[in-house]
């Protein structure tokens, strides 16, 4: 990275950090719920596909 690009990157990082804030308890709780639901959904899809694959292999 050149000096100009590095300074621009640092400037952009500072700007982002100035507008960020700590989430409230409610926001954090919602984020945890949504993340947990997403992980559970992906696990369920993976489990279902694995079971279908095993059933199809036994039939064939």
Order of alpha helices (4+ residues) and beta strands (2+ residues): alpha-alpha
